[in-house]
Structure formats: C-alpha cells, structure tokens
Amino acid sequence: GGLLGFASDYLSAWVGERFLLDMRNRVFRHVQSLPTEFFERQRLGDVLTRLTDDVDEIGELIVGEVTSLLSYLLKIVFFTAALFVIDARLAVISFLVAPPFWFAARYFSGKIKEISRQQRQWDGAVATVAEESLSNSALVQAYNRQDQEFARFNQQARGDYAAQLKMERMRAIFSPIVSLLELGGVLVVVAVGTWELAQGRLTLGGMLAFLA
C-alpha cells in the first residue's frame, strides 16, 4: 500500500507539474509575441498575475478537479440506480430537492464569478504597484517618495483585502444554505418513507439505505 501510494502521488505530481510547465511556457511565448500596443494598454502586474497565479489555478482545476468531477458523476449514477431499485416512488420524491440545489448553485456561482474577477483585478493592481515602485527604488528614494508609494500600495492592498472578505462572506452564506436544503430533503424522505413504512411498501432497511 505504501509503495502504491508513493507511486500514485509521485505520478500525479509529475503529470500536474509537466502540465503546468508546458502551459506556463506557452503563455509566456504567446505574451512575448504580442505587439507593443498590448503592453501599453495592459498593466505589467496583471500580465505577471496571469503568468503565475492564474496558470496555477487553471492547473489545479484541470489536474485535481476533473478527477473529482468524474468520481462524483460515477457516484451519482450508481446511487441513483440504487435508489430506484429500492423504491422508485421514494426515489422520485427524494430528487425533488435537486432543483433548489441547482438554483442556489447558479445564483451563488454567478456572484462568486463577479467577485473573483474583481479580486483578480486587485491582485494585478497590487503586483503592478509593487513592480513599478521596486523597479524604480533608486528614484523613489532620491525624490523621497517612500510615503507616497506606500500609500499607493496600501490603497490597492486594501481593495484586494475587501474583495477577499466579500468572497469569504459569499462562501460562508452558501454553505449553510446548502446544509438547510440538504436537511429539507432528508426530512421529506423521512416523512414519506415513514408513511410507506407504515403501509408496508418499504422495509426499515430500505428506508435506512435511502437516508444513507
């Protein structure tokens, strides 16, 4: 088990890092080929953020989340079939909770996307101010502009801080709402399952399997 675990972890890391290396090189080569007008319009900090943080995020999504997605899809297929084998009527009722889940996910994903875009802009702004200030540190010190540069950096950092808090608030709200929807679905299954149990249409074991 230890040998297989080591091989699995190392292989996953090798595939993931090779993917990131290739993608980062492709993005950098593409940026190098862009016309000078692009760099006049874009802040350097934004470009650096794309090459570093954004590439890492995409790599994490492709390498890690795709595997989880496939696992969840297989679980959905397997457990859906199992529910219908145990009791088709109760299976249909238990899936009535799915639309509220979908609407909640759609609403919050839209909000999170919007906040995430704002956060990435603030990240780029922080990187831009830091790069401009540090690359011209001799001029900053010569003209004694340390306080002004700190004020610029602090303004962008506070914007990033506010965007991050807004993101965490949205996630904190989403989690209990999902838990309430899940609890509502369980209560519906318990109510209908108890009625079917009393009618002799469902066994106690079948009801416990449904709850599980």
Solvent accessible surface area in square Angstrom, and as a share of the most:
residue,aa,sasa,rsa
1,G,92,0.88
2,G,64,0.62
3,L,155,0.77
4,L,138,0.69
5,G,32,0.31
6,F,138,0.57
7,A,54,0.42
8,S,62,0.40
9,D,101,0.52
10,Y,137,0.52
11,L,107,0.53
12,S,62,0.40
13,A,56,0.43
14,W,137,0.48
15,V,73,0.42
16,G,8,0.08
17,E,110,0.49
18,R,132,0.48
19,F,69,0.29
20,L,25,0.13
21,L,88,0.44
22,D,72,0.37
23,M,31,0.14
24,R,78,0.29
25,N,85,0.44
26,R,162,0.59
27,V,44,0.25
28,F,102,0.43
29,R,189,0.69
30,H,110,0.49
31,V,19,0.11
32,Q,118,0.52
33,S,86,0.55
34,L,43,0.21
35,P,78,0.49
36,T,99,0.57
37,E,93,0.42
38,F,42,0.18
39,F,84,0.35
40,E,142,0.63
41,R,171,0.62
42,Q,76,0.34
43,R,105,0.38
44,L,79,0.39
45,G,0,0.00
46,D,18,0.09
47,V,10,0.06
48,L,70,0.35
49,T,7,0.04
50,R,101,0.37
51,L,19,0.10
52,T,69,0.40
53,D,67,0.35
54,D,26,0.14
55,V,4,0.02
56,D,66,0.34
57,E,105,0.47
58,I,80,0.40
59,G,2,0.02
60,E,111,0.50
61,L,100,0.50
62,I,76,0.39
63,V,53,0.30
64,G,36,0.34
65,E,85,0.38
66,V,66,0.38
67,T,91,0.53
68,S,42,0.27
69,L,100,0.50
70,L,102,0.51
71,S,45,0.29
72,Y,128,0.49
73,L,88,0.44
74,L,131,0.65
75,K,102,0.43
76,I,105,0.54
77,V,103,0.59
78,F,133,0.56
79,F,116,0.48
80,T,39,0.22
81,A,56,0.44
82,A,33,0.26
83,L,34,0.17
84,F,86,0.36
85,V,128,0.73
86,I,67,0.34
87,D,18,0.09
88,A,53,0.41
89,R,128,0.47
90,L,0,0.00
91,A,0,0.00
92,V,84,0.48
93,I,38,0.19
94,S,20,0.13
95,F,80,0.33
96,L,118,0.59
97,V,38,0.22
98,A,46,0.36
99,P,66,0.41
100,P,53,0.33
101,F,64,0.27
102,W,144,0.50
103,F,129,0.54
104,A,14,0.11
105,A,45,0.35
106,R,155,0.57
107,Y,129,0.49
108,F,13,0.06
109,S,49,0.31
110,G,40,0.38
111,K,75,0.32
112,I,44,0.22
113,K,123,0.52
114,E,90,0.41
115,I,8,0.04
116,S,36,0.23
117,R,152,0.56
118,Q,62,0.27
119,Q,32,0.14
120,R,53,0.19
121,Q,109,0.49
122,W,86,0.30
123,D,29,0.15
124,G,0,0.00
125,A,4,0.03
126,V,31,0.18
127,A,31,0.24
128,T,9,0.05
129,V,9,0.05
130,A,29,0.23
131,E,54,0.24
132,E,69,0.31
133,S,20,0.13
134,L,133,0.66
135,S,76,0.49
136,N,67,0.34
137,S,47,0.31
138,A,79,0.61
139,L,105,0.52
140,V,20,0.11
141,Q,118,0.53
142,A,81,0.63
143,Y,156,0.59
144,N,115,0.59
145,R,104,0.38
146,Q,80,0.36
147,D,114,0.59
148,Q,82,0.37
149,E,21,0.09
150,F,138,0.58
151,A,58,0.45
152,R,89,0.33
153,F,77,0.32
154,N,51,0.26
155,Q,117,0.52
156,Q,35,0.15
157,A,34,0.26
158,R,152,0.55
159,G,11,0.10
160,D,34,0.18
161,Y,135,0.51
162,A,52,0.40
163,A,5,0.04
164,Q,66,0.29
165,L,75,0.37
166,K,78,0.33
167,M,7,0.03
168,E,73,0.33
169,R,136,0.50
170,M,32,0.14
171,R,122,0.45
172,A,64,0.50
173,I,89,0.45
174,F,62,0.26
175,S,66,0.43
176,P,69,0.43
177,I,60,0.30
178,V,41,0.24
179,S,61,0.39
180,L,120,0.60
181,L,43,0.21
182,E,100,0.45
183,L,96,0.48
184,G,30,0.29
185,G,9,0.09
186,V,61,0.35
187,L,105,0.52
188,V,69,0.40
189,V,11,0.06
190,V,52,0.30
191,A,63,0.49
192,V,35,0.20
193,G,0,0.00
194,T,69,0.40
195,W,130,0.46
196,E,2,0.01
197,L,61,0.30
198,A,84,0.65
199,Q,96,0.43
200,G,66,0.64
201,R,131,0.48
202,L,13,0.06
203,T,97,0.56
204,L,108,0.54
205,G,47,0.45
206,G,10,0.10
207,M,18,0.08
208,L,104,0.52
209,A,47,0.36
210,F,18,0.08
211,L,68,0.34
212,A,121,0.94
